Amino acid sequence: MLNYIIRRICYAIPILIGVNLITFVLFFMVNTPDDMARMHLGVKYVTDDAIEKWKQDRGYDKPLIYNQTAEGFSKLTQTIFFEKSVAMFVFDFGQADDGRDISHEIKSRMVPSLAIALPVFLLGIWVYISLALMMVFFRMTYIDFWGVVLCVALMSISSLFYIIGGQFLISKIWHLVPISGYGTGLDASKFLLLPVVIGVISSIGANTRWYRTIFLEEMNKEYVRTARAKGLPESTVLFKHVLKNALIPILTGAVVTIPLLFLGSLIAESFFGIPGLGSYTIEAINSQDFAIVRAMVFIGSFLYIIGLILTDISYTLVDPRIRLM
């Protein structure tokens, strides 16, 4: 088991390095520090002196990869690549272009993002799997037929419709919860209730239909026919055998949402005024603060790789044969 985990970690390290290199190329070679300075300063203040001052204030005045004027190991360390890209591997994200400490902002905004994403993830998994199992249990009936029709209809509706419609109906017309904002402690629950409910409802169609497909595929396998031949009730076959053997594709789909647990939802946090990492990223994109965007890209890739490793480990718990691969 330990060797299996070590192999997966060794596979993940080159991927993270590759993502970091690609991010550096996109941000500093395609879009040079001079270009970044011009975008921030605007047309009115674009002079050579203003560009140089902007780069010096933010540490962009050094060479990109190799510093010929430095001596020894400083030829590599006194570069933009080392200070802005390599430093991320020790989670040193530096300062944003507006001077704020990025690490501090990430720590303070992580809690609101988790407060939305974690309930949506856990409640959503329970709702989607329960509805999919019910449709499979009553397959080839009107419950299954209209369930599929409803799923397709829900898939055809944009998530923005749920957000805007929920804010209008529940907050503006019924006045049940605030339309936007965020509080601290227990007071935050009234601000989180509507985003969590909308987050679950907006994904019911696609996820329920996907889980239904997984369960139906398992229903046609040999072990299900064997279990039925032994006289086991259909409910036992479905909940004890089919659900257990469908855990691997379920875990594979769940890993995609792991970065969102920390990074938050870009759209939901912006519409509901929640100061999470999702709205932080949107604000950085709008203000063209590339230091924040780079940090969020790195964190997203790091969390996704961590999710893949955790998924591989969970595979071994569901199917021990994978340890031998």
FENTA-V9172 format. One record per backbone hydrogen bond with DSSP energy under -1.0 kcal/mol. CO is the residue of the C=O (numbers start at 0). NH is the residue of the N-H. E is the energy in kcal/mol with one decimal. If there is no record, write none. Layout:
BEGIN
co | nh | e
CO | NH | E
CO | NH | E
END
This chain:
BEGIN
co | nh | e
0 | 4 | -2.0
1 | 5 | -2.4
2 | 6 | -2.3
3 | 7 | -2.0
4 | 8 | -2.2
5 | 9 | -2.4
6 | 10 | -1.9
7 | 11 | -1.5
8 | 12 | -1.6
11 | 15 | -2.2
12 | 16 | -2.2
13 | 17 | -2.5
14 | 18 | -2.4
15 | 19 | -2.1
16 | 20 | -2.3
17 | 21 | -2.5
18 | 22 | -2.4
19 | 23 | -2.1
20 | 24 | -2.5
21 | 25 | -2.4
22 | 26 | -2.1
23 | 27 | -2.7
24 | 28 | -1.5
24 | 29 | -2.3
31 | 35 | -2.2
32 | 36 | -2.4
33 | 37 | -2.1
34 | 38 | -2.1
35 | 39 | -1.8
36 | 40 | -2.8
37 | 41 | -2.0
44 | 46 | -1.3
46 | 50 | -2.4
47 | 51 | -2.3
48 | 52 | -2.3
49 | 53 | -2.2
50 | 54 | -2.2
51 | 55 | -2.3
52 | 56 | -2.4
54 | 59 | -2.9
62 | 79 | -2.8
63 | 80 | -2.7
70 | 73 | -1.5
71 | 74 | -1.6
72 | 75 | -1.7
72 | 76 | -1.6
73 | 77 | -2.4
74 | 66 | -3.0
76 | 78 | -1.5
78 | 82 | -2.1
79 | 83 | -2.8
80 | 84 | -1.8
80 | 85 | -2.3
81 | 86 | -1.2
84 | 87 | -1.0
85 | 88 | -1.7
86 | 89 | -1.3
86 | 91 | -2.1
87 | 90 | -2.0
93 | 101 | -1.9
95 | 98 | -2.0
99 | 95 | -3.3
100 | 104 | -1.8
101 | 105 | -2.5
102 | 106 | -2.2
103 | 107 | -2.2
104 | 108 | -1.9
105 | 109 | -1.2
108 | 112 | -1.4
109 | 113 | -2.5
110 | 114 | -2.4
112 | 116 | -2.8
113 | 117 | -2.2
115 | 119 | -1.8
116 | 120 | -2.5
117 | 121 | -2.6
118 | 122 | -2.5
119 | 123 | -1.8
120 | 124 | -2.3
121 | 125 | -1.8
122 | 126 | -2.5
123 | 127 | -3.1
124 | 128 | -2.2
125 | 129 | -2.0
126 | 130 | -2.5
127 | 131 | -2.3
128 | 132 | -2.6
129 | 133 | -2.0
130 | 134 | -2.2
131 | 135 | -2.1
132 | 136 | -2.6
133 | 137 | -2.0
135 | 138 | -1.5
137 | 140 | -1.0
140 | 144 | -2.4
141 | 145 | -2.6
142 | 146 | -1.5
143 | 147 | -2.1
144 | 148 | -2.1
145 | 149 | -2.4
146 | 150 | -2.1
147 | 151 | -2.5
148 | 152 | -2.2
149 | 153 | -2.6
150 | 154 | -2.2
151 | 155 | -1.1
153 | 156 | -1.0
158 | 162 | -2.0
159 | 163 | -2.9
160 | 164 | -2.8
161 | 165 | -2.4
162 | 166 | -2.4
163 | 167 | -2.3
164 | 168 | -2.8
165 | 169 | -2.0
166 | 171 | -2.0
167 | 172 | -1.7
168 | 173 | -2.1
169 | 175 | -2.6
183 | 186 | -1.2
184 | 187 | -1.4
185 | 188 | -1.4
187 | 191 | -1.5
188 | 192 | -1.7
191 | 195 | -2.2
192 | 196 | -2.3
193 | 197 | -2.6
194 | 198 | -2.3
195 | 199 | -1.9
196 | 200 | -2.6
197 | 201 | -2.7
200 | 203 | -1.2
202 | 206 | -1.9
203 | 207 | -2.4
204 | 208 | -1.7
205 | 209 | -1.9
206 | 210 | -2.7
207 | 211 | -2.3
208 | 212 | -1.9
209 | 213 | -1.9
210 | 214 | -2.5
211 | 215 | -2.5
212 | 216 | -1.9
213 | 217 | -1.7
214 | 218 | -1.8
217 | 220 | -1.7
220 | 224 | -1.4
221 | 225 | -2.4
222 | 226 | -2.1
223 | 227 | -2.2
224 | 228 | -2.2
225 | 229 | -1.4
226 | 231 | -1.8
227 | 230 | -1.7
232 | 236 | -2.2
233 | 237 | -2.3
234 | 238 | -2.7
235 | 239 | -2.1
236 | 241 | -2.5
237 | 242 | -1.9
240 | 244 | -2.2
241 | 245 | -1.2
243 | 246 | -1.2
245 | 249 | -1.5
246 | 250 | -3.0
247 | 251 | -2.1
248 | 252 | -1.9
249 | 253 | -1.8
250 | 254 | -1.4
253 | 256 | -1.1
254 | 257 | -1.0
256 | 260 | -1.1
258 | 261 | -1.1
258 | 262 | -3.2
259 | 263 | -1.8
264 | 268 | -2.0
265 | 269 | -1.1
266 | 270 | -2.3
267 | 271 | -2.5
268 | 273 | -1.8
271 | 180 | -2.9
273 | 275 | -2.5
275 | 279 | -1.6
276 | 280 | -2.0
277 | 281 | -2.0
278 | 282 | -2.5
279 | 283 | -1.8
280 | 284 | -2.2
281 | 285 | -2.5
282 | 286 | -2.1
283 | 288 | -2.8
287 | 289 | -1.3
288 | 292 | -1.6
289 | 293 | -2.7
290 | 294 | -1.7
291 | 295 | -2.4
292 | 296 | -2.3
293 | 297 | -2.3
294 | 298 | -2.5
295 | 299 | -2.5
296 | 300 | -2.2
297 | 301 | -2.6
298 | 302 | -2.8
299 | 303 | -2.0
300 | 304 | -2.1
301 | 305 | -2.3
302 | 306 | -2.5
303 | 307 | -2.0
304 | 308 | -2.2
305 | 309 | -2.5
306 | 310 | -2.3
307 | 311 | -2.4
308 | 312 | -2.2
309 | 313 | -2.4
310 | 314 | -2.0
311 | 315 | -1.2
313 | 317 | -1.9
314 | 318 | -3.6
318 | 321 | -1.9
319 | 322 | -1.3
320 | 323 | -1.2
321 | 324 | -1.6
END
